[in-house]
Amino acid sequence: MPTVDYTRIAGNIGALNALNSLQLINNQLAIHQTRLATGKRINEAADDPAGLSLATTFDIRRQGLQTVLNGIGDAKNLLSTAEGGLRKIQDILVKMKNKALEAQSGTIGDKEREAIAAQLNAYAAEIDAIVEQTQWNGNFLIGQSGSAGGASATQNFLTSLGTLADPTAVTSEFKFSDNQGFGAYGTGTAGLGLNTNYTTSNLSSALSDIDAAIEKVKKGISEVGAFSARLSFKEEAITVQYTNTEAAYNRIMNANMAEEQVNASKLLILQQTATAMLAQANTAPQFLLTLFR
């Protein structure tokens, strides 16, 4: 800071020193007031260039992790829809088995067996209706083999951010084993293998068909549940990553409001004292007038 010489009144160095200090205080005060107003520690690149670069990296990652969490949530909802359809089909198959068992009893006649056959056909038709209704955004979730987006298709779910080396590795695949479908009619992998038309004469073979269908649906439910549990583990792990990334971003980018308020209060006082000293410095050279009296 320049030395003050009050004998040279053409240049008021003391006032200039006070003015420079006041300007520095005003600049610092403006920074803290901006931080208090926005809640952010970095409001422009000049505040902390390296910090802004690092915070931007964290911001991109935390938003990506949030997108992945949303994707996992959507995937779990989709699987829950598929599971709901399969469980309802399983309930129907259990009812069909009970009716088929009832038909084996010698206490009922042909008319009763005919009614049971009609009921089994109605139940089988309802299974097909459930398969058609179990959709997600137009894709069949438990459709027969060959259905668009059905059980034969692989469902790809967003479950990670990928890496720089392999940015495409962001999805996990799910499909039912053995390319199995769950429609009521058809044989092999095309459906549950139930007869297309139950009659009193073929009720004796209904039990084996229905038992095989129940095992197939049970396997499908198990596969859906296992993959849904896997997604839950991924969701928990990514939630921890997201929280830690958010914390790192917050520490760099956002202001400590208590600290900023303390600094702003200090600078407001210094602003007043600097203004007072500037006024005094402006009047200091007046003592020279006594030499002219």
TORKOL-4160 file (C-alpha; in steps of 0.2 Angstrom, whole numbers, padded with zeros to 4 digits, m for minus):
293
<pt num="1" X="0000" Y="0000" Z="0000"/>
<pt num="2" X="0007" Y="0017" Z="m0005"/>
<pt num="3" X="0014" Y="0028" Z="0009"/>
<pt num="4" X="0003" Y="0043" Z="0013"/>
<pt num="5" X="0011" Y="0060" Z="0012"/>
<pt num="6" X="m0002" Y="0074" Z="0017"/>
<pt num="7" X="0010" Y="0088" Z="0012"/>
<pt num="8" X="0007" Y="0084" Z="m0006"/>
<pt num="9" X="m0012" Y="0089" Z="m0008"/>
<pt num="10" X="m0012" Y="0087" Z="m0027"/>
<pt num="11" X="m0014" Y="0068" Z="m0025"/>
<pt num="12" X="m0023" Y="0062" Z="m0010"/>
<pt num="13" X="m0015" Y="0045" Z="m0007"/>
<pt num="14" X="m0024" Y="0041" Z="0009"/>
<pt num="15" X="m0041" Y="0043" Z="0001"/>
<pt num="16" X="m0035" Y="0032" Z="m0014"/>
<pt num="17" X="m0030" Y="0019" Z="m0002"/>
<pt num="18" X="m0047" Y="0020" Z="0008"/>
<pt num="19" X="m0056" Y="0020" Z="m0009"/>
<pt num="20" X="m0046" Y="0004" Z="m0015"/>
<pt num="21" X="m0050" Y="m0005" Z="0001"/>
<pt num="22" X="m0069" Y="0000" Z="m0001"/>
<pt num="23" X="m0069" Y="m0007" Z="m0018"/>
<pt num="24" X="m0062" Y="m0023" Z="m0013"/>
<pt num="25" X="m0074" Y="m0025" Z="0001"/>
<pt num="26" X="m0088" Y="m0021" Z="m0011"/>
<pt num="27" X="m0082" Y="m0034" Z="m0023"/>
<pt num="28" X="m0081" Y="m0047" Z="m0010"/>
<pt num="29" X="m0098" Y="m0042" Z="m0002"/>
<pt num="30" X="m0106" Y="m0044" Z="m0019"/>
<pt num="31" X="m0099" Y="m0062" Z="m0021"/>
<pt num="32" X="m0106" Y="m0067" Z="m0004"/>
<pt num="33" X="m0123" Y="m0059" Z="m0007"/>
<pt num="34" X="m0124" Y="m0068" Z="m0024"/>
<pt num="35" X="m0121" Y="m0084" Z="m0015"/>
<pt num="36" X="m0134" Y="m0081" Z="m0002"/>
<pt num="37" X="m0146" Y="m0076" Z="m0016"/>
<pt num="38" X="m0143" Y="m0091" Z="m0027"/>
<pt num="39" X="m0138" Y="m0104" Z="m0014"/>
<pt num="40" X="m0123" Y="m0109" Z="m0025"/>
<pt num="41" X="m0105" Y="m0107" Z="m0021"/>
<pt num="42" X="m0100" Y="m0106" Z="m0039"/>
<pt num="43" X="m0110" Y="m0094" Z="m0049"/>
<pt num="44" X="m0098" Y="m0092" Z="m0064"/>
<pt num="45" X="m0083" Y="m0101" Z="m0070"/>
<pt num="46" X="m0071" Y="m0087" Z="m0063"/>
<pt num="47" X="m0077" Y="m0092" Z="m0045"/>
<pt num="48" X="m0068" Y="m0109" Z="m0046"/>
<pt num="49" X="m0064" Y="m0115" Z="m0063"/>
<pt num="50" X="m0057" Y="m0132" Z="m0057"/>
<pt num="51" X="m0071" Y="m0134" Z="m0045"/>
<pt num="52" X="m0084" Y="m0130" Z="m0059"/>
<pt num="53" X="m0076" Y="m0144" Z="m0070"/>
<pt num="54" X="m0077" Y="m0157" Z="m0056"/>
<pt num="55" X="m0095" Y="m0152" Z="m0051"/>
<pt num="56" X="m0101" Y="m0153" Z="m0069"/>
<pt num="57" X="m0094" Y="m0171" Z="m0070"/>
<pt num="58" X="m0103" Y="m0175" Z="m0054"/>
<pt num="59" X="m0119" Y="m0167" Z="m0060"/>
<pt num="60" X="m0119" Y="m0177" Z="m0076"/>
<pt num="61" X="m0116" Y="m0193" Z="m0067"/>
<pt num="62" X="m0129" Y="m0190" Z="m0054"/>
<pt num="63" X="m0142" Y="m0186" Z="m0067"/>
<pt num="64" X="m0137" Y="m0202" Z="m0076"/>
<pt num="65" X="m0139" Y="m0212" Z="m0060"/>
<pt num="66" X="m0156" Y="m0204" Z="m0057"/>
<pt num="67" X="m0161" Y="m0209" Z="m0075"/>
<pt num="68" X="m0155" Y="m0227" Z="m0072"/>
<pt num="69" X="m0165" Y="m0228" Z="m0055"/>
<pt num="70" X="m0181" Y="m0222" Z="m0065"/>
<pt num="71" X="m0177" Y="m0236" Z="m0078"/>
<pt num="72" X="m0176" Y="m0249" Z="m0065"/>
<pt num="73" X="m0192" Y="m0243" Z="m0057"/>
<pt num="74" X="m0201" Y="m0245" Z="m0073"/>
<pt num="75" X="m0193" Y="m0262" Z="m0076"/>
<pt num="76" X="m0199" Y="m0268" Z="m0059"/>
<pt num="77" X="m0217" Y="m0261" Z="m0063"/>
<pt num="78" X="m0216" Y="m0270" Z="m0080"/>
<pt num="79" X="m0211" Y="m0287" Z="m0072"/>
<pt num="80" X="m0225" Y="m0284" Z="m0058"/>
<pt num="81" X="m0237" Y="m0283" Z="m0073"/>
<pt num="82" X="m0231" Y="m0299" Z="m0080"/>
<pt num="83" X="m0231" Y="m0308" Z="m0063"/>
<pt num="84" X="m0249" Y="m0302" Z="m0060"/>
<pt num="85" X="m0254" Y="m0310" Z="m0077"/>
<pt num="86" X="m0245" Y="m0326" Z="m0073"/>
<pt num="87" X="m0252" Y="m0328" Z="m0055"/>
<pt num="88" X="m0270" Y="m0325" Z="m0062"/>
<pt num="89" X="m0267" Y="m0339" Z="m0075"/>
<pt num="90" X="m0260" Y="m0350" Z="m0061"/>
<pt num="91" X="m0276" Y="m0347" Z="m0051"/>
<pt num="92" X="m0286" Y="m0352" Z="m0066"/>
<pt num="93" X="m0276" Y="m0367" Z="m0069"/>
<pt num="94" X="m0279" Y="m0373" Z="m0051"/>
<pt num="95" X="m0297" Y="m0371" Z="m0053"/>
<pt num="96" X="m0296" Y="m0381" Z="m0069"/>
<pt num="97" X="m0287" Y="m0395" Z="m0060"/>
<pt num="98" X="m0300" Y="m0396" Z="m0046"/>
<pt num="99" X="m0314" Y="m0397" Z="m0059"/>
<pt num="100" X="m0304" Y="m0410" Z="m0069"/>
<pt num="101" X="m0302" Y="m0420" Z="m0052"/>
<pt num="102" X="m0321" Y="m0418" Z="m0049"/>
<pt num="103" X="m0324" Y="m0426" Z="m0067"/>
<pt num="104" X="m0315" Y="m0442" Z="m0062"/>
<pt num="105" X="m0328" Y="m0446" Z="m0048"/>
<pt num="106" X="m0341" Y="m0459" Z="m0052"/>
<pt num="107" X="m0354" Y="m0449" Z="m0042"/>
<pt num="108" X="m0357" Y="m0438" Z="m0057"/>
<pt num="109" X="m0365" Y="m0442" Z="m0074"/>
<pt num="110" X="m0362" Y="m0437" Z="m0092"/>
<pt num="111" X="m0372" Y="m0421" Z="m0091"/>
<pt num="112" X="m0361" Y="m0415" Z="m0076"/>
<pt num="113" X="m0345" Y="m0420" Z="m0085"/>
<pt num="114" X="m0351" Y="m0410" Z="m0101"/>
<pt num="115" X="m0354" Y="m0395" Z="m0090"/>
<pt num="116" X="m0337" Y="m0397" Z="m0082"/>
<pt num="117" X="m0329" Y="m0398" Z="m0100"/>
<pt num="118" X="m0338" Y="m0382" Z="m0105"/>
<pt num="119" X="m0331" Y="m0374" Z="m0089"/>
<pt num="120" X="m0314" Y="m0380" Z="m0093"/>
<pt num="121" X="m0315" Y="m0373" Z="m0111"/>
<pt num="122" X="m0321" Y="m0356" Z="m0104"/>
<pt num="123" X="m0307" Y="m0356" Z="m0091"/>
<pt num="124" X="m0294" Y="m0359" Z="m0105"/>
<pt num="125" X="m0302" Y="m0345" Z="m0116"/>
<pt num="126" X="m0300" Y="m0333" Z="m0101"/>
<pt num="127" X="m0281" Y="m0338" Z="m0100"/>
<pt num="128" X="m0279" Y="m0333" Z="m0118"/>
<pt num="129" X="m0288" Y="m0316" Z="m0114"/>
<pt num="130" X="m0277" Y="m0313" Z="m0099"/>
<pt num="131" X="m0262" Y="m0316" Z="m0111"/>
<pt num="132" X="m0268" Y="m0303" Z="m0123"/>
<pt num="133" X="m0272" Y="m0291" Z="m0110"/>
<pt num="134" X="m0255" Y="m0292" Z="m0101"/>
<pt num="135" X="m0246" Y="m0279" Z="m0111"/>
<pt num="136" X="m0234" Y="m0264" Z="m0108"/>
<pt num="137" X="m0234" Y="m0250" Z="m0120"/>
<pt num="138" X="m0241" Y="m0262" Z="m0134"/>
<pt num="139" X="m0228" Y="m0276" Z="m0130"/>
<pt num="140" X="m0235" Y="m0293" Z="m0125"/>
<pt num="141" X="m0227" Y="m0298" Z="m0109"/>
<pt num="142" X="m0232" Y="m0316" Z="m0108"/>
<pt num="143" X="m0238" Y="m0319" Z="m0126"/>
<pt num="144" X="m0236" Y="m0335" Z="m0135"/>
<pt num="145" X="m0220" Y="m0339" Z="m0145"/>
<pt num="146" X="m0219" Y="m0327" Z="m0160"/>
<pt num="147" X="m0230" Y="m0314" Z="m0153"/>
<pt num="148" X="m0223" Y="m0296" Z="m0156"/>
<pt num="149" X="m0214" Y="m0292" Z="m0140"/>
<pt num="150" X="m0220" Y="m0307" Z="m0131"/>
<pt num="151" X="m0212" Y="m0321" Z="m0121"/>
<pt num="152" X="m0201" Y="m0325" Z="m0136"/>
<pt num="153" X="m0193" Y="m0308" Z="m0136"/>
<pt num="154" X="m0179" Y="m0302" Z="m0125"/>
<pt num="155" X="m0183" Y="m0287" Z="m0114"/>
<pt num="156" X="m0169" Y="m0275" Z="m0112"/>
<pt num="157" X="m0169" Y="m0264" Z="m0096"/>
<pt num="158" X="m0159" Y="m0249" Z="m0092"/>
<pt num="159" X="m0149" Y="m0254" Z="m0076"/>
<pt num="160" X="m0132" Y="m0245" Z="m0077"/>
<pt num="161" X="m0122" Y="m0230" Z="m0085"/>
<pt num="162" X="m0110" Y="m0241" Z="m0095"/>
<pt num="163" X="m0091" Y="m0236" Z="m0096"/>
<pt num="164" X="m0080" Y="m0226" Z="m0107"/>
<pt num="165" X="m0073" Y="m0242" Z="m0114"/>
<pt num="166" X="m0090" Y="m0250" Z="m0117"/>
<pt num="167" X="m0104" Y="m0236" Z="m0117"/>
<pt num="168" X="m0117" Y="m0248" Z="m0124"/>
<pt num="169" X="m0116" Y="m0260" Z="m0108"/>
<pt num="170" X="m0131" Y="m0251" Z="m0100"/>
<pt num="171" X="m0145" Y="m0264" Z="m0101"/>
<pt num="172" X="m0149" Y="m0281" Z="m0093"/>
<pt num="173" X="m0158" Y="m0294" Z="m0103"/>
<pt num="174" X="m0173" Y="m0304" Z="m0097"/>
<pt num="175" X="m0183" Y="m0317" Z="m0106"/>
<pt num="176" X="m0192" Y="m0333" Z="m0101"/>
<pt num="177" X="m0182" Y="m0349" Z="m0103"/>
<pt num="178" X="m0185" Y="m0361" Z="m0117"/>
<pt num="179" X="m0193" Y="m0348" Z="m0127"/>
<pt num="180" X="m0209" Y="m0352" Z="m0118"/>
<pt num="181" X="m0226" Y="m0344" Z="m0121"/>
<pt num="182" X="m0241" Y="m0344" Z="m0109"/>
<pt num="183" X="m0256" Y="m0345" Z="m0121"/>
<pt num="184" X="m0269" Y="m0358" Z="m0116"/>
<pt num="185" X="m0269" Y="m0367" Z="m0133"/>
<pt num="186" X="m0255" Y="m0375" Z="m0143"/>
<pt num="187" X="m0241" Y="m0388" Z="m0139"/>
<pt num="188" X="m0223" Y="m0387" Z="m0135"/>
<pt num="189" X="m0216" Y="m0369" Z="m0133"/>
<pt num="190" X="m0231" Y="m0361" Z="m0142"/>
<pt num="191" X="m0242" Y="m0361" Z="m0127"/>
<pt num="192" X="m0247" Y="m0371" Z="m0111"/>
<pt num="193" X="m0252" Y="m0386" Z="m0121"/>
<pt num="194" X="m0270" Y="m0387" Z="m0115"/>
<pt num="195" X="m0283" Y="m0395" Z="m0127"/>
<pt num="196" X="m0292" Y="m0384" Z="m0139"/>
<pt num="197" X="m0309" Y="m0392" Z="m0135"/>
<pt num="198" X="m0312" Y="m0402" Z="m0119"/>
<pt num="199" X="m0326" Y="m0415" Z="m0121"/>
<pt num="200" X="m0332" Y="m0428" Z="m0109"/>
<pt num="201" X="m0321" Y="m0441" Z="m0118"/>
<pt num="202" X="m0305" Y="m0432" Z="m0115"/>
<pt num="203" X="m0307" Y="m0426" Z="m0098"/>
<pt num="204" X="m0297" Y="m0441" Z="m0091"/>
<pt num="205" X="m0282" Y="m0433" Z="m0100"/>
<pt num="206" X="m0285" Y="m0416" Z="m0094"/>
<pt num="207" X="m0276" Y="m0418" Z="m0077"/>
<pt num="208" X="m0259" Y="m0421" Z="m0085"/>
<pt num="209" X="m0261" Y="m0406" Z="m0097"/>
<pt num="210" X="m0266" Y="m0395" Z="m0083"/>
<pt num="211" X="m0252" Y="m0401" Z="m0071"/>
<pt num="212" X="m0239" Y="m0398" Z="m0085"/>
<pt num="213" X="m0247" Y="m0381" Z="m0088"/>
<pt num="214" X="m0246" Y="m0377" Z="m0069"/>
<pt num="215" X="m0227" Y="m0382" Z="m0069"/>
<pt num="216" X="m0224" Y="m0371" Z="m0084"/>
<pt num="217" X="m0232" Y="m0355" Z="m0076"/>
<pt num="218" X="m0224" Y="m0358" Z="m0059"/>
<pt num="219" X="m0207" Y="m0358" Z="m0068"/>
<pt num="220" X="m0212" Y="m0342" Z="m0077"/>
<pt num="221" X="m0217" Y="m0334" Z="m0061"/>
<pt num="222" X="m0200" Y="m0340" Z="m0052"/>
<pt num="223" X="m0190" Y="m0332" Z="m0067"/>
<pt num="224" X="m0199" Y="m0316" Z="m0066"/>
<pt num="225" X="m0197" Y="m0315" Z="m0047"/>
<pt num="226" X="m0179" Y="m0319" Z="m0048"/>
<pt num="227" X="m0175" Y="m0305" Z="m0060"/>
<pt num="228" X="m0186" Y="m0293" Z="m0050"/>
<pt num="229" X="m0175" Y="m0297" Z="m0035"/>
<pt num="230" X="m0160" Y="m0294" Z="m0045"/>
<pt num="231" X="m0166" Y="m0277" Z="m0050"/>
<pt num="232" X="m0169" Y="m0273" Z="m0032"/>
<pt num="233" X="m0151" Y="m0276" Z="m0028"/>
<pt num="234" X="m0146" Y="m0265" Z="m0042"/>
<pt num="235" X="m0158" Y="m0252" Z="m0037"/>
<pt num="236" X="m0151" Y="m0252" Z="m0019"/>
<pt num="237" X="m0133" Y="m0251" Z="m0025"/>
<pt num="238" X="m0136" Y="m0237" Z="m0037"/>
<pt num="239" X="m0146" Y="m0227" Z="m0024"/>
<pt num="240" X="m0130" Y="m0227" Z="m0013"/>
<pt num="241" X="m0120" Y="m0221" Z="m0028"/>
<pt num="242" X="m0132" Y="m0208" Z="m0032"/>
<pt num="243" X="m0133" Y="m0201" Z="m0014"/>
<pt num="244" X="m0114" Y="m0201" Z="m0013"/>
<pt num="245" X="m0112" Y="m0192" Z="m0030"/>
<pt num="246" X="m0125" Y="m0179" Z="m0025"/>
<pt num="247" X="m0116" Y="m0176" Z="m0008"/>
<pt num="248" X="m0100" Y="m0173" Z="m0018"/>
<pt num="249" X="m0108" Y="m0161" Z="m0030"/>
<pt num="250" X="m0117" Y="m0152" Z="m0016"/>
<pt num="251" X="m0101" Y="m0149" Z="m0007"/>
<pt num="252" X="m0092" Y="m0142" Z="m0022"/>
<pt num="253" X="m0106" Y="m0132" Z="m0030"/>
<pt num="254" X="m0118" Y="m0126" Z="m0017"/>
<pt num="255" X="m0114" Y="m0113" Z="m0004"/>
<pt num="256" X="m0113" Y="m0115" Z="0015"/>
<pt num="257" X="m0126" Y="m0103" Z="0020"/>
<pt num="258" X="m0121" Y="m0100" Z="0038"/>
<pt num="259" X="m0103" Y="m0097" Z="0032"/>
<pt num="260" X="m0108" Y="m0085" Z="0019"/>
<pt num="261" X="m0120" Y="m0075" Z="0031"/>
<pt num="262" X="m0105" Y="m0073" Z="0043"/>
<pt num="263" X="m0094" Y="m0067" Z="0029"/>
<pt num="264" X="m0107" Y="m0055" Z="0022"/>
<pt num="265" X="m0110" Y="m0048" Z="0040"/>
<pt num="266" X="m0092" Y="m0045" Z="0042"/>
<pt num="267" X="m0090" Y="m0036" Z="0025"/>
<pt num="268" X="m0105" Y="m0025" Z="0029"/>
<pt num="269" X="m0097" Y="m0018" Z="0044"/>
<pt num="270" X="m0080" Y="m0016" Z="0035"/>
<pt num="271" X="m0090" Y="m0007" Z="0021"/>
<pt num="272" X="m0096" Y="0006" Z="0034"/>
<pt num="273" X="m0079" Y="0008" Z="0042"/>
<pt num="274" X="m0071" Y="0010" Z="0025"/>
<pt num="275" X="m0083" Y="0023" Z="0020"/>
<pt num="276" X="m0080" Y="0032" Z="0036"/>
<pt num="277" X="m0061" Y="0032" Z="0033"/>
<pt num="278" X="m0063" Y="0038" Z="0015"/>
<pt num="279" X="m0072" Y="0053" Z="0022"/>
<pt num="280" X="m0059" Y="0056" Z="0035"/>
<pt num="281" X="m0045" Y="0054" Z="0022"/>
<pt num="282" X="m0053" Y="0066" Z="0010"/>
<pt num="283" X="m0053" Y="0080" Z="0024"/>
<pt num="284" X="m0035" Y="0075" Z="0031"/>
<pt num="285" X="m0025" Y="0087" Z="0020"/>
<pt num="286" X="m0035" Y="0102" Z="0026"/>
<pt num="287" X="m0022" Y="0104" Z="0041"/>
<pt num="288" X="m0011" Y="0112" Z="0028"/>
<pt num="289" X="m0022" Y="0127" Z="0028"/>
<pt num="290" X="m0016" Y="0132" Z="0045"/>
<pt num="291" X="0001" Y="0136" Z="0037"/>
<pt num="292" X="m0007" Y="0150" Z="0027"/>
<pt num="293" X="m0015" Y="0159" Z="0041"/>
